[in-house]
Amino acid sequence: MELSFGMLLVYTHNITPRLTYIFKHISKRILGVEVKFTSKIEDFIAHSSIKMSYTKQPLSSELHVRSHKLLFETGLSDIDINVQTWGKTKGFFATGDRSDLPFDIFAASFYLLSRYEEYMPHVKDEYGRFTAKESLAYNNGFLHQPVIDIWAYRLKSVLEERFPDFDFPERKYAVKPIIDVPMAFYYRKKGLLRTIGGTLNDIRRLKLKQLYQRYLVLLGIKRDPYDTFNWIIAKQKQTSFQFLVLFLVGDYSTYDKGVSTNKKVFVSLIKSIADYSKVGLKVSYFALENISILKKEKTKIESITNRNLKAVRHSFSKLNMPSSYRNHIELEIDEDYSMGYVDTLGFRASTCTPFQFYDLDYEVQTPLQINPYQCMDFALLRHQSQLDKSEHLQKLIDQVKAVNGTFIPVFHNYTFGNIERWSGFRTLFNQILASA
């Protein structure tokens, strides 16, 4: 085995796919350090740079983390988890006195990152989604923290103490804004039948103000309230990093009521956004269950942008584990932005570092990159005042900044419109951009 000096070497009795996966996430993706594994004691002794053992018992006086059985198992089993306080954070899978860390952060991180709990029986909401209240993080008070990244930095401190000459690279805090576009226009380009239906509905429900607005827009006197794209482009031009704008191009249904791609205005809107920002696909509700519908939507957006589709986000943030992700892999989609909670701020996968999807059924790391979001505009609505919203948002940003992670907020095009419900959300978006 070839060893390089600036590399972490891990001695373990059994090198499994789970073990290599989680050590690479913590060592390489978070700490920026290459990692290799060995089961040969002589290779471990000969390595002159940073190293540690990950076994039940230490070899001698080396840096050692006592291993939990999880990374050496296959399949799913009921796991006994006892979450305990660890300084200003939490930990589980306690290790005992002879370990240099009080918890097996690798097994615990694997449990959280693989979304092990989402494979286990749980109560779903009306859309069939896994909810925050079902999660270990919510029920043990650490949903607001990227604990995997925090643990990785605890490991870094221990390594720095043991190997003071090793120079760790520094990663930088980043912002990756997502603009979700389930409906580009509220009144415009809906077709005659939908416009008549909307008009009759306004009259029946005595929504006379909305009826008046509808026809001001349709007559070209007023801008459509969902058409905030000039503002989005203006913000993008002022920003050094690109936004990701995700368009729904699926068929009209009970759940998805977007604008048809037969409308030239909609197609040219997508093209104009693609000149400034990255463009991806908002996967329709029925495409989540049906790979042929997903393939059709992928082909449709690729034909508009003339680029291979790289990134997707699911309608209603619904995830069917693991079938949704397997469909993406089969269609060679690289990135997903559905991992988060619609109505709750926090870290669903307990990390603010993009990670590869690990398929627990096949015990394999896949090429699909999961980009977990920590904040959706709807979750901020739970806080009444503008000051409250801003303070909760800032606390979340500070958590990500503390570990130099990637902050991923999800806003919608209508969030920036002149709609009373979303008053002040442009300011919140500016707050996020200013944090970078």
Secondary structure, DSSP 8 states (H G I E B T S, - for coil): ----SSEEEEE-S---HHHHHHHHIIIIIIT--EEEEE--HHHHHH--SSEEEEESS-SSSS-EEE--GGGG--S--------EEETTEEE-SB--TTSSSSB-HHHHHHHHHTTHHHHS---B-TTS-B-GGGSHHHHTT-TTS-HHHHHHHHHHHHHHHH-TT--------EE--EEEES-S-SSTT--HHHHHHHHHHHHHTT-HHHHHHHHHHHTTSS--TT--HHHHHHHHHT-SS--EEEEE-S---SS-----TTSHHHHHHHHHHHTTSEEEEEE-TGGGT-HHHHHHHHHHHHHHHTS---EEEEGGG---TTHHHHHHHHTT--EE---S-SSS-S-TTS-SS-EEEEETTTTEEEEEEE----EEHHHHTTS-SHHHHHHHHHHHHHHHHHTT-EE-EEEEGGGGSS-GGGTTHHHHHHHHHHH-
